[in-house]
């Protein structure tokens, strides 16, 4: 994937996340895109109160991934980024 394609895809993902961010903000949380890979996997990082929340996996699957895939069908999956890899 070329740099311009990756940037455009990242912007589209960010736009999709904007539909979910108000719900995260209610609980003092947010999400950041760490990477969009060449094989169309979005890696996210939880921010604020979303870090370590016991509902983060459900929010990831039912909220973030759903919103992103509905807007951008070519995205294969959304994964939580971790410093361990």
N, CA, C and O atoms as a CHARMM CRD file, in Angstrom:
* protein
*
  340
    1    1 UNK  N      0.85000  -1.16800   0.00000 PROA 1      0.00000
    2    1 UNK  CA     0.00000   0.00000   0.00000 PROA 1      0.00000
    3    1 UNK  C      0.90000   1.23700   0.00000 PROA 1      0.00000
    4    1 UNK  O      1.84300   1.33200   0.78600 PROA 1      0.00000
    5    2 UNK  N      0.60100   2.16400  -0.87700 PROA 2      0.00000
    6    2 UNK  CA     1.38800   3.39300  -0.95300 PROA 2      0.00000
    7    2 UNK  C      1.05000   4.32000   0.21400 PROA 2      0.00000
    8    2 UNK  O      0.00900   4.18400   0.85800 PROA 2      0.00000
    9    3 UNK  N      1.94700   5.25300   0.46600 PROA 3      0.00000
   10    3 UNK  CA     1.78600   6.17300   1.59300 PROA 3      0.00000
   11    3 UNK  C      0.47700   6.95300   1.48800 PROA 3      0.00000
   12    3 UNK  O     -0.24300   7.09500   2.47600 PROA 3      0.00000
   13    4 UNK  N      0.16600   7.46000   0.29400 PROA 4      0.00000
   14    4 UNK  CA    -1.06700   8.24300   0.14500 PROA 4      0.00000
   15    4 UNK  C     -2.30200   7.37400   0.37400 PROA 4      0.00000
   16    4 UNK  O     -3.28000   7.83200   0.96500 PROA 4      0.00000
   17    5 UNK  N     -2.26500   6.12600  -0.08900 PROA 5      0.00000
   18    5 UNK  CA    -3.38500   5.21000   0.14400 PROA 5      0.00000
   19    5 UNK  C     -3.54500   4.92500   1.63600 PROA 5      0.00000
   20    5 UNK  O     -4.65800   4.89500   2.16200 PROA 5      0.00000
   21    6 UNK  N     -2.42100   4.72000   2.30000 PROA 6      0.00000
   22    6 UNK  CA    -2.44700   4.43400   3.74100 PROA 6      0.00000
   23    6 UNK  C     -3.00200   5.64000   4.50400 PROA 6      0.00000
   24    6 UNK  O     -3.79600   5.47800   5.43100 PROA 6      0.00000
   25    7 UNK  N     -2.58300   6.85300   4.11200 PROA 7      0.00000
   26    7 UNK  CA    -3.07200   8.06700   4.77600 PROA 7      0.00000
   27    7 UNK  C     -4.57100   8.24000   4.56600 PROA 7      0.00000
   28    7 UNK  O     -5.30100   8.59000   5.49300 PROA 7      0.00000
   29    8 UNK  N     -5.02300   7.99100   3.33900 PROA 8      0.00000
   30    8 UNK  CA    -6.45100   8.11500   3.04700 PROA 8      0.00000
   31    8 UNK  C     -7.25300   7.09000   3.84500 PROA 8      0.00000
   32    8 UNK  O     -8.30800   7.41100   4.39200 PROA 8      0.00000
   33    9 UNK  N     -6.75700   5.86900   3.91000 PROA 9      0.00000
   34    9 UNK  CA    -7.44500   4.82700   4.66400 PROA 9      0.00000
   35    9 UNK  C     -7.48100   5.17600   6.15000 PROA 9      0.00000
   36    9 UNK  O     -8.49500   4.97000   6.81700 PROA 9      0.00000
   37   10 UNK  N     -6.38800   5.69700   6.65700 PROA 10     0.00000
   38   10 UNK  CA    -6.32400   6.10300   8.06700 PROA 10     0.00000
   39   10 UNK  C     -7.35000   7.20500   8.35300 PROA 10     0.00000
   40   10 UNK  O     -8.00200   7.19300   9.39700 PROA 10     0.00000
   41   11 UNK  N     -7.49100   8.15500   7.42600 PROA 11     0.00000
   42   11 UNK  CA    -8.48400   9.22300   7.58800 PROA 11     0.00000
   43   11 UNK  C     -9.89900   8.65400   7.59800 PROA 11     0.00000
   44   11 UNK  O    -10.74200   9.09300   8.38100 PROA 11     0.00000
   45   12 UNK  N    -10.15800   7.68600   6.73700 PROA 12     0.00000
   46   12 UNK  CA   -11.47500   7.05100   6.69000 PROA 12     0.00000
   47   12 UNK  C    -11.76800   6.30100   7.98900 PROA 12     0.00000
   48   12 UNK  O    -12.88700   6.34200   8.50200 PROA 12     0.00000
   49   13 UNK  N    -10.74500   5.61300   8.51800 PROA 13     0.00000
   50   13 UNK  CA   -10.90300   4.90300   9.78700 PROA 13     0.00000
   51   13 UNK  C    -11.17900   5.90800  10.90500 PROA 13     0.00000
   52   13 UNK  O    -12.06100   5.69100  11.73600 PROA 13     0.00000
   53   14 UNK  N    -10.43000   6.99300  10.92300 PROA 14     0.00000
   54   14 UNK  CA   -10.63000   8.02700  11.94100 PROA 14     0.00000
   55   14 UNK  C    -12.04800   8.58400  11.87700 PROA 14     0.00000
   56   14 UNK  O    -12.68000   8.81200  12.90800 PROA 14     0.00000
   57   15 UNK  N    -12.53800   8.79900  10.67000 PROA 15     0.00000
   58   15 UNK  CA   -13.90000   9.30300  10.49600 PROA 15     0.00000
   59   15 UNK  C    -14.91400   8.29800  11.06000 PROA 15     0.00000
   60   15 UNK  O    -15.87200   8.69300  11.72400 PROA 15     0.00000
   61   16 UNK  N    -14.70600   7.01400  10.79900 PROA 16     0.00000
   62   16 UNK  CA   -15.59900   5.98200  11.33800 PROA 16     0.00000
   63   16 UNK  C    -15.53500   5.96400  12.86400 PROA 16     0.00000
   64   16 UNK  O    -16.55800   5.80800  13.53100 PROA 16     0.00000
   65   17 UNK  N    -14.33900   6.12300  13.40900 PROA 17     0.00000
   66   17 UNK  CA   -14.18200   6.14000  14.86800 PROA 17     0.00000
   67   17 UNK  C    -14.86400   7.35000  15.49700 PROA 17     0.00000
   68   17 UNK  O    -15.29800   7.29500  16.64700 PROA 17     0.00000
   69   18 UNK  N    -14.95600   8.43900  14.74500 PROA 18     0.00000
   70   18 UNK  CA   -15.61300   9.64200  15.26300 PROA 18     0.00000
   71   18 UNK  C    -17.07300   9.38200  15.63100 PROA 18     0.00000
   72   18 UNK  O    -17.63900  10.09200  16.46200 PROA 18     0.00000
   73   19 UNK  N    -17.68400   8.36800  15.01700 PROA 19     0.00000
   74   19 UNK  CA   -19.07100   8.04500  15.35600 PROA 19     0.00000
   75   19 UNK  C    -19.17800   7.34400  16.70600 PROA 19     0.00000
   76   19 UNK  O    -20.24300   7.34600  17.32400 PROA 19     0.00000
   77   20 UNK  N    -18.07700   6.74300  17.16600 PROA 20     0.00000
   78   20 UNK  CA   -18.06300   5.99000  18.42200 PROA 20     0.00000
   79   20 UNK  C    -17.45500   6.80600  19.56200 PROA 20     0.00000
   80   20 UNK  O    -17.77600   6.58200  20.73000 PROA 20     0.00000
   81   21 UNK  N    -16.59300   7.73400  19.22800 PROA 21     0.00000
   82   21 UNK  CA   -15.86600   8.50000  20.25100 PROA 21     0.00000
   83   21 UNK  C    -16.75900   9.18000  21.29600 PROA 21     0.00000
   84   21 UNK  O    -16.39900   9.18400  22.47300 PROA 21     0.00000
   85   22 UNK  N    -17.89800   9.75100  20.92000 PROA 22     0.00000
   86   22 UNK  CA   -18.74300  10.37100  21.95700 PROA 22     0.00000
   87   22 UNK  C    -19.16900   9.38300  23.04500 PROA 22     0.00000
   88   22 UNK  O    -19.28600   9.75700  24.21200 PROA 22     0.00000
   89   23 UNK  N    -19.39900   8.13700  22.66900 PROA 23     0.00000
   90   23 UNK  CA   -19.78300   7.11600  23.64500 PROA 23     0.00000
   91   23 UNK  C    -18.61600   6.78900  24.57700 PROA 23     0.00000
   92   23 UNK  O    -18.81100   6.56500  25.77200 PROA 23     0.00000
   93   24 UNK  N    -17.41500   6.76500  24.02700 PROA 24     0.00000
   94   24 UNK  CA   -16.22400   6.51800  24.84600 PROA 24     0.00000
   95   24 UNK  C    -15.98000   7.69000  25.79500 PROA 24     0.00000
   96   24 UNK  O    -15.60200   7.50700  26.95200 PROA 24     0.00000
   97   25 UNK  N    -16.20500   8.89000  25.27900 PROA 25     0.00000
   98   25 UNK  CA   -15.94100  10.10100  26.06200 PROA 25     0.00000
   99   25 UNK  C    -16.84900  10.20700  27.28700 PROA 25     0.00000
  100   25 UNK  O    -16.46500  10.79700  28.29700 PROA 25     0.00000
  101   26 UNK  N    -18.03800   9.64100  27.19900 PROA 26     0.00000
  102   26 UNK  CA   -18.95900   9.66400  28.34300 PROA 26     0.00000
  103   26 UNK  C    -18.29700   9.05600  29.57500 PROA 26     0.00000
  104   26 UNK  O    -18.49900   9.51800  30.69800 PROA 26     0.00000
  105   27 UNK  N    -17.50500   8.01600  29.34600 PROA 27     0.00000
  106   27 UNK  CA   -16.81400   7.34300  30.45100 PROA 27     0.00000
  107   27 UNK  C    -15.37800   7.81900  30.61600 PROA 27     0.00000
  108   27 UNK  O    -14.60100   7.20600  31.34800 PROA 27     0.00000
  109   28 UNK  N    -15.02000   8.91200  29.93800 PROA 28     0.00000
  110   28 UNK  CA   -13.68200   9.46800  30.08100 PROA 28     0.00000
  111   28 UNK  C    -12.62000   8.75500  29.27400 PROA 28     0.00000
  112   28 UNK  O    -11.44200   8.78500  29.63100 PROA 28     0.00000
  113   29 UNK  N    -13.02300   8.11400  28.18800 PROA 29     0.00000
  114   29 UNK  CA   -12.07100   7.36900  27.36900 PROA 29     0.00000
  115   29 UNK  C    -11.99700   7.86800  25.94500 PROA 29     0.00000
  116   29 UNK  O    -12.73700   8.76300  25.53600 PROA 29     0.00000
  117   30 UNK  N    -11.09200   7.27300  25.20400 PROA 30     0.00000
  118   30 UNK  CA   -10.92100   7.57800  23.78500 PROA 30     0.00000
  119   30 UNK  C    -10.11600   6.44800  23.16500 PROA 30     0.00000
  120   30 UNK  O     -9.72000   5.50300  23.84700 PROA 30     0.00000
  121   31 UNK  N     -9.88400   6.55600  21.88000 PROA 31     0.00000
  122   31 UNK  CA    -9.13200   5.55300  21.14600 PROA 31     0.00000
  123   31 UNK  C     -8.25100   6.26000  20.13300 PROA 31     0.00000
  124   31 UNK  O     -8.61000   7.31900  19.61700 PROA 31     0.00000
  125   32 UNK  N     -7.10800   5.67900  19.85300 PROA 32     0.00000
  126   32 UNK  CA    -6.14600   6.24700  18.90500 PROA 32     0.00000
  127   32 UNK  C     -5.74900   5.15700  17.91300 PROA 32     0.00000
  128   32 UNK  O     -5.56600   4.00100  18.29300 PROA 32     0.00000
  129   33 UNK  N     -5.61800   5.52800  16.65200 PROA 33     0.00000
  130   33 UNK  CA    -5.12900   4.59000  15.64700 PROA 33     0.00000
  131   33 UNK  C     -3.61100   4.54300  15.75300 PROA 33     0.00000
  132   33 UNK  O     -2.94200   5.57300  15.67000 PROA 33     0.00000
  133   34 UNK  N     -3.07600   3.35200  15.93400 PROA 34     0.00000
  134   34 UNK  CA    -1.63200   3.17200  15.98600 PROA 34     0.00000
  135   34 UNK  C     -1.10800   2.85200  14.59400 PROA 34     0.00000
  136   34 UNK  O     -0.06100   3.35300  14.18200 PROA 34     0.00000
  137   35 UNK  N     -1.84700   2.00900  13.87400 PROA 35     0.00000
  138   35 UNK  CA    -1.36000   1.54700  12.57700 PROA 35     0.00000
  139   35 UNK  C     -2.51400   0.99500  11.75700 PROA 35     0.00000
  140   35 UNK  O     -3.47300   0.44700  12.30000 PROA 35     0.00000
  141   36 UNK  N     -2.40800   1.14600  10.44100 PROA 36     0.00000
  142   36 UNK  CA    -3.24800   0.42200   9.50000 PROA 36     0.00000
  143   36 UNK  C     -2.26700  -0.36200   8.64300 PROA 36     0.00000
  144   36 UNK  O     -1.46600   0.22500   7.91600 PROA 36     0.00000
  145   37 UNK  N     -2.32700  -1.68400   8.72500 PROA 37     0.00000
  146   37 UNK  CA    -1.33200  -2.52500   8.06600 PROA 37     0.00000
  147   37 UNK  C     -1.64000  -2.70300   6.58300 PROA 37     0.00000
  148   37 UNK  O     -2.73100  -2.37800   6.11300 PROA 37     0.00000
  149   38 UNK  N     -0.65700  -3.22400   5.86100 PROA 38     0.00000
  150   38 UNK  CA    -0.82800  -3.49000   4.43300 PROA 38     0.00000
  151   38 UNK  C     -1.91400  -4.52800   4.16200 PROA 38     0.00000
  152   38 UNK  O     -2.49700  -4.55100   3.07800 PROA 38     0.00000
  153   39 UNK  N     -2.18300  -5.38300   5.14200 PROA 39     0.00000
  154   39 UNK  CA    -3.23200  -6.38300   4.95700 PROA 39     0.00000
  155   39 UNK  C     -4.56000  -5.95000   5.59900 PROA 39     0.00000
  156   39 UNK  O     -5.40200  -6.78100   5.94100 PROA 39     0.00000
  157   40 UNK  N     -4.72200  -4.61800   5.75500 PROA 40     0.00000
  158   40 UNK  CA    -5.99200  -4.01100   6.16500 PROA 40     0.00000
  159   40 UNK  C     -6.44300  -4.41400   7.57000 PROA 40     0.00000
  160   40 UNK  O     -7.61400  -4.71000   7.80800 PROA 40     0.00000
  161   41 UNK  N     -5.48900  -4.41400   8.48000 PROA 41     0.00000
  162   41 UNK  CA    -5.78000  -4.61300   9.89600 PROA 41     0.00000
  163   41 UNK  C     -5.53200  -3.28400  10.59900 PROA 41     0.00000
  164   41 UNK  O     -4.47000  -2.68000  10.44600 PROA 41     0.00000
  165   42 UNK  N     -6.51400  -2.83400  11.36600 PROA 42     0.00000
  166   42 UNK  CA    -6.38900  -1.58900  12.12100 PROA 42     0.00000
  167   42 UNK  C     -5.94800  -1.94400  13.53600 PROA 42     0.00000
  168   42 UNK  O     -6.56100  -2.78400  14.19500 PROA 42     0.00000
  169   43 UNK  N     -4.88400  -1.30100  13.99300 PROA 43     0.00000
  170   43 UNK  CA    -4.41000  -1.50500  15.36200 PROA 43     0.00000
  171   43 UNK  C     -4.69000  -0.22800  16.14400 PROA 43     0.00000
  172   43 UNK  O     -4.29200   0.86700  15.74700 PROA 43     0.00000
  173   44 UNK  N     -5.38500  -0.40000  17.26700 PROA 44     0.00000
  174   44 UNK  CA    -5.79900   0.75100  18.07000 PROA 44     0.00000
  175   44 UNK  C     -5.18400   0.70100  19.45800 PROA 44     0.00000
  176   44 UNK  O     -4.76200  -0.34800  19.94300 PROA 44     0.00000
  177   45 UNK  N     -5.14800   1.86700  20.07400 PROA 45     0.00000
  178   45 UNK  CA    -4.67500   1.98700  21.45300 PROA 45     0.00000
  179   45 UNK  C     -5.76400   2.69600  22.24500 PROA 45     0.00000
  180   45 UNK  O     -6.26500   3.74400  21.83500 PROA 45     0.00000
  181   46 UNK  N     -6.12400   2.11500  23.38300 PROA 46     0.00000
  182   46 UNK  CA    -7.10400   2.73800  24.26200 PROA 46     0.00000
  183   46 UNK  C     -6.46400   3.88500  25.01300 PROA 46     0.00000
  184   46 UNK  O     -5.29100   3.82200  25.38000 PROA 46     0.00000
  185   47 UNK  N     -7.23900   4.93500  25.24100 PROA 47     0.00000
  186   47 UNK  CA    -6.77400   6.10300  25.98700 PROA 47     0.00000
  187   47 UNK  C     -7.72400   6.37500  27.14800 PROA 47     0.00000
  188   47 UNK  O     -8.87700   5.94600  27.14100 PROA 47     0.00000
  189   48 UNK  N     -7.22100   7.09100  28.13600 PROA 48     0.00000
  190   48 UNK  CA    -8.05300   7.48700  29.27300 PROA 48     0.00000
  191   48 UNK  C     -8.61100   6.29500  30.02700 PROA 48     0.00000
  192   48 UNK  O     -7.91800   5.30100  30.24400 PROA 48     0.00000
  193   49 UNK  N     -9.86900   6.40700  30.42600 PROA 49     0.00000
  194   49 UNK  CA   -10.50400   5.35500  31.21400 PROA 49     0.00000
  195   49 UNK  C    -10.74000   4.06300  30.44000 PROA 49     0.00000
  196   49 UNK  O    -11.09000   3.04500  31.03800 PROA 49     0.00000
  197   50 UNK  N    -10.55600   4.08400  29.13000 PROA 50     0.00000
  198   50 UNK  CA   -10.71300   2.85800  28.34700 PROA 50     0.00000
  199   50 UNK  C     -9.54100   1.89700  28.56700 PROA 50     0.00000
  200   50 UNK  O     -9.67300   0.69200  28.35900 PROA 50     0.00000
  201   51 UNK  N     -8.40400   2.43400  28.98600 PROA 51     0.00000
  202   51 UNK  CA    -7.24200   1.58800  29.25800 PROA 51     0.00000
  203   51 UNK  C     -7.55000   0.67800  30.43700 PROA 51     0.00000
  204   51 UNK  O     -7.86600   1.15000  31.52900 PROA 51     0.00000
  205   52 UNK  N     -7.45800  -0.60900  30.21300 PROA 52     0.00000
  206   52 UNK  CA    -7.67300  -1.56300  31.28900 PROA 52     0.00000
  207   52 UNK  C     -9.12300  -1.79900  31.67100 PROA 52     0.00000
  208   52 UNK  O     -9.39700  -2.53000  32.62300 PROA 52     0.00000
  209   53 UNK  N    -10.04800  -1.20000  30.95500 PROA 53     0.00000
  210   53 UNK  CA   -11.47100  -1.38400  31.25600 PROA 53     0.00000
  211   53 UNK  C    -11.88400  -2.82000  30.93200 PROA 53     0.00000
  212   53 UNK  O    -11.47400  -3.37500  29.91300 PROA 53     0.00000
  213   54 UNK  N    -12.69600  -3.41500  31.80400 PROA 54     0.00000
  214   54 UNK  CA   -13.11700  -4.79500  31.56800 PROA 54     0.00000
  215   54 UNK  C    -14.12900  -4.92200  30.42900 PROA 54     0.00000
  216   54 UNK  O    -14.46100  -6.03700  30.02900 PROA 54     0.00000
  217   55 UNK  N    -14.61400  -3.82300  29.91000 PROA 55     0.00000
  218   55 UNK  CA   -15.55000  -3.84100  28.77900 PROA 55     0.00000
  219   55 UNK  C    -14.86000  -3.52700  27.45100 PROA 55     0.00000
  220   55 UNK  O    -15.52200  -3.45200  26.41500 PROA 55     0.00000
  221   56 UNK  N    -13.55300  -3.34600  27.46900 PROA 56     0.00000
  222   56 UNK  CA   -12.85400  -2.89900  26.26000 PROA 56     0.00000
  223   56 UNK  C    -12.94500  -3.90300  25.11500 PROA 56     0.00000
  224   56 UNK  O    -13.05400  -3.49100  23.96000 PROA 56     0.00000
  225   57 UNK  N    -12.90500  -5.20000  25.39300 PROA 57     0.00000
  226   57 UNK  CA   -13.00400  -6.19500  24.32000 PROA 57     0.00000
  227   57 UNK  C    -14.37200  -6.13600  23.65900 PROA 57     0.00000
  228   57 UNK  O    -14.47100  -6.19600  22.43300 PROA 57     0.00000
  229   58 UNK  N    -15.42000  -6.02100  24.44900 PROA 58     0.00000
  230   58 UNK  CA   -16.76500  -5.91900  23.89000 PROA 58     0.00000
  231   58 UNK  C    -16.91200  -4.62200  23.09400 PROA 58     0.00000
  232   58 UNK  O    -17.49900  -4.61800  22.01300 PROA 58     0.00000
  233   59 UNK  N    -16.38400  -3.53700  23.62400 PROA 59     0.00000
  234   59 UNK  CA   -16.43200  -2.25500  22.92400 PROA 59     0.00000
  235   59 UNK  C    -15.66000  -2.33400  21.61900 PROA 59     0.00000
  236   59 UNK  O    -16.08200  -1.77200  20.60800 PROA 59     0.00000
  237   60 UNK  N    -14.53400  -3.02900  21.63700 PROA 60     0.00000
  238   60 UNK  CA   -13.72800  -3.18800  20.42900 PROA 60     0.00000
  239   60 UNK  C    -14.52000  -3.91600  19.35500 PROA 60     0.00000
  240   60 UNK  O    -14.59200  -3.44800  18.21900 PROA 60     0.00000
  241   61 UNK  N    -15.11300  -5.04800  19.69300 PROA 61     0.00000
  242   61 UNK  CA   -15.83200  -5.87300  18.70700 PROA 61     0.00000
  243   61 UNK  C    -17.17900  -5.26900  18.29900 PROA 61     0.00000
  244   61 UNK  O    -17.46800  -5.13900  17.10900 PROA 61     0.00000
  245   62 UNK  N    -17.99200  -4.90600  19.27400 PROA 62     0.00000
  246   62 UNK  CA   -19.35700  -4.46000  18.97500 PROA 62     0.00000
  247   62 UNK  C    -19.44500  -2.98500  18.61800 PROA 62     0.00000
  248   62 UNK  O    -20.41700  -2.55300  17.99900 PROA 62     0.00000
  249   63 UNK  N    -18.44700  -2.21700  18.99900 PROA 63     0.00000
  250   63 UNK  CA   -18.47500  -0.78200  18.72500 PROA 63     0.00000
  251   63 UNK  C    -17.51200  -0.37500  17.63700 PROA 63     0.00000
  252   63 UNK  O    -17.91900  -0.02000  16.53100 PROA 63     0.00000
  253   64 UNK  N    -16.23000  -0.42800  17.95500 PROA 64     0.00000
  254   64 UNK  CA   -15.21500   0.06800  17.02000 PROA 64     0.00000
  255   64 UNK  C    -15.15200  -0.73900  15.73400 PROA 64     0.00000
  256   64 UNK  O    -15.25500  -0.18400  14.64000 PROA 64     0.00000
  257   65 UNK  N    -14.98100  -2.05600  15.86500 PROA 65     0.00000
  258   65 UNK  CA   -14.82900  -2.88600  14.66900 PROA 65     0.00000
  259   65 UNK  C    -16.06600  -2.80400  13.78700 PROA 65     0.00000
  260   65 UNK  O    -15.95900  -2.71400  12.56400 PROA 65     0.00000
  261   66 UNK  N    -17.22900  -2.83400  14.40300 PROA 66     0.00000
  262   66 UNK  CA   -18.48400  -2.74100  13.65200 PROA 66     0.00000
  263   66 UNK  C    -18.56800  -1.41700  12.89100 PROA 66     0.00000
  264   66 UNK  O    -18.90300  -1.40400  11.70700 PROA 66     0.00000
  265   67 UNK  N    -18.26800  -0.31300  13.55800 PROA 67     0.00000
  266   67 UNK  CA   -18.33500   1.00600  12.92100 PROA 67     0.00000
  267   67 UNK  C    -17.34300   1.11000  11.76700 PROA 67     0.00000
  268   67 UNK  O    -17.66900   1.63500  10.70300 PROA 67     0.00000
  269   68 UNK  N    -16.13700   0.60900  11.98500 PROA 68     0.00000
  270   68 UNK  CA   -15.10500   0.68800  10.94400 PROA 68     0.00000
  271   68 UNK  C    -15.47100  -0.18800   9.75500 PROA 68     0.00000
  272   68 UNK  O    -15.40900   0.26900   8.61400 PROA 68     0.00000
  273   69 UNK  N    -15.85100  -1.43500   9.99900 PROA 69     0.00000
  274   69 UNK  CA   -16.17500  -2.35300   8.89900 PROA 69     0.00000
  275   69 UNK  C    -17.42500  -1.91200   8.13700 PROA 69     0.00000
  276   69 UNK  O    -17.51900  -2.12400   6.92800 PROA 69     0.00000
  277   70 UNK  N    -18.37900  -1.30600   8.82900 PROA 70     0.00000
  278   70 UNK  CA   -19.56800  -0.80500   8.13300 PROA 70     0.00000
  279   70 UNK  C    -19.20600   0.31700   7.17100 PROA 70     0.00000
  280   70 UNK  O    -19.80000   0.42500   6.09800 PROA 70     0.00000
  281   71 UNK  N    -18.24500   1.14800   7.53800 PROA 71     0.00000
  282   71 UNK  CA   -17.82700   2.26600   6.69200 PROA 71     0.00000
  283   71 UNK  C    -16.77800   1.86600   5.66500 PROA 71     0.00000
  284   71 UNK  O    -16.72900   2.41700   4.56600 PROA 71     0.00000
  285   72 UNK  N    -15.93400   0.89500   6.03700 PROA 72     0.00000
  286   72 UNK  CA   -14.79400   0.52600   5.19400 PROA 72     0.00000
  287   72 UNK  C    -14.73400  -0.99900   5.10500 PROA 72     0.00000
  288   72 UNK  O    -13.99600  -1.62900   5.86200 PROA 72     0.00000
  289   73 UNK  N    -15.49400  -1.59700   4.19600 PROA 73     0.00000
  290   73 UNK  CA   -15.58700  -3.06000   4.12400 PROA 73     0.00000
  291   73 UNK  C    -14.25400  -3.77500   3.87200 PROA 73     0.00000
  292   73 UNK  O    -14.11300  -4.95100   4.20700 PROA 73     0.00000
  293   74 UNK  N    -13.29300  -3.08600   3.29400 PROA 74     0.00000
  294   74 UNK  CA   -12.01300  -3.74200   3.00700 PROA 74     0.00000
  295   74 UNK  C    -11.17500  -3.98900   4.26300 PROA 74     0.00000
  296   74 UNK  O    -10.19800  -4.73600   4.21300 PROA 74     0.00000
  297   75 UNK  N    -11.54100  -3.37600   5.37800 PROA 75     0.00000
  298   75 UNK  CA   -10.82700  -3.62900   6.63600 PROA 75     0.00000
  299   75 UNK  C    -11.14100  -5.05300   7.08400 PROA 75     0.00000
  300   75 UNK  O    -12.30500  -5.43900   7.19300 PROA 75     0.00000
  301   76 UNK  N    -10.09100  -5.82700   7.34200 PROA 76     0.00000
  302   76 UNK  CA   -10.25300  -7.23300   7.73500 PROA 76     0.00000
  303   76 UNK  C    -10.54000  -7.39600   9.21600 PROA 76     0.00000
  304   76 UNK  O    -11.38100  -8.20700   9.60400 PROA 76     0.00000
  305   77 UNK  N     -9.83900  -6.62200  10.05200 PROA 77     0.00000
  306   77 UNK  CA   -10.06400  -6.73300  11.49200 PROA 77     0.00000
  307   77 UNK  C     -9.53100  -5.50100  12.20400 PROA 77     0.00000
  308   77 UNK  O     -8.77900  -4.70200  11.64700 PROA 77     0.00000
  309   78 UNK  N     -9.94900  -5.38000  13.45300 PROA 78     0.00000
  310   78 UNK  CA    -9.47000  -4.31000  14.32600 PROA 78     0.00000
  311   78 UNK  C     -8.90500  -4.99700  15.55900 PROA 78     0.00000
  312   78 UNK  O     -9.56600  -5.83400  16.17400 PROA 78     0.00000
  313   79 UNK  N     -7.68200  -4.63700  15.91500 PROA 79     0.00000
  314   79 UNK  CA    -7.00200  -5.28400  17.03000 PROA 79     0.00000
  315   79 UNK  C     -6.48200  -4.24000  18.00200 PROA 79     0.00000
  316   79 UNK  O     -6.14600  -3.11800  17.62200 PROA 79     0.00000
  317   80 UNK  N     -6.42400  -4.63500  19.25700 PROA 80     0.00000
  318   80 UNK  CA    -5.83200  -3.77200  20.26800 PROA 80     0.00000
  319   80 UNK  C     -4.32000  -3.88400  20.17600 PROA 80     0.00000
  320   80 UNK  O     -3.77300  -4.98700  20.18800 PROA 80     0.00000
  321   81 UNK  N     -3.65100  -2.75700  20.08600 PROA 81     0.00000
  322   81 UNK  CA    -2.19200  -2.71300  20.02800 PROA 81     0.00000
  323   81 UNK  C     -1.64300  -2.87500  21.43200 PROA 81     0.00000
  324   81 UNK  O     -2.18600  -2.33900  22.39800 PROA 81     0.00000
  325   82 UNK  N     -0.57200  -3.61100  21.52200 PROA 82     0.00000
  326   82 UNK  CA     0.09200  -3.71100  22.81900 PROA 82     0.00000
  327   82 UNK  C      1.58700  -3.53100  22.61200 PROA 82     0.00000
  328   82 UNK  O      2.12700  -3.88100  21.56200 PROA 82     0.00000
  329   83 UNK  N      2.23600  -2.99300  23.60300 PROA 83     0.00000
  330   83 UNK  CA     3.67300  -2.74800  23.50500 PROA 83     0.00000
  331   83 UNK  C      4.45600  -4.04300  23.39200 PROA 83     0.00000
  332   83 UNK  O      5.58000  -4.04900  22.89100 PROA 83     0.00000
  333   84 UNK  N      3.87000  -5.14400  23.85500 PROA 84     0.00000
  334   84 UNK  CA     4.54000  -6.43400  23.76400 PROA 84     0.00000
  335   84 UNK  C      4.55300  -6.96500  22.33900 PROA 84     0.00000
  336   84 UNK  O      5.32600  -7.86700  22.01700 PROA 84     0.00000
  337   85 UNK  N      3.69400  -6.40400  21.47700 PROA 85     0.00000
  338   85 UNK  CA     3.66000  -6.84600  20.09900 PROA 85     0.00000
  339   85 UNK  C      2.33500  -7.36700  19.78200 PROA 85     0.00000
  340   85 UNK  O      2.09300  -7.79600  18.65400 PROA 85     0.00000
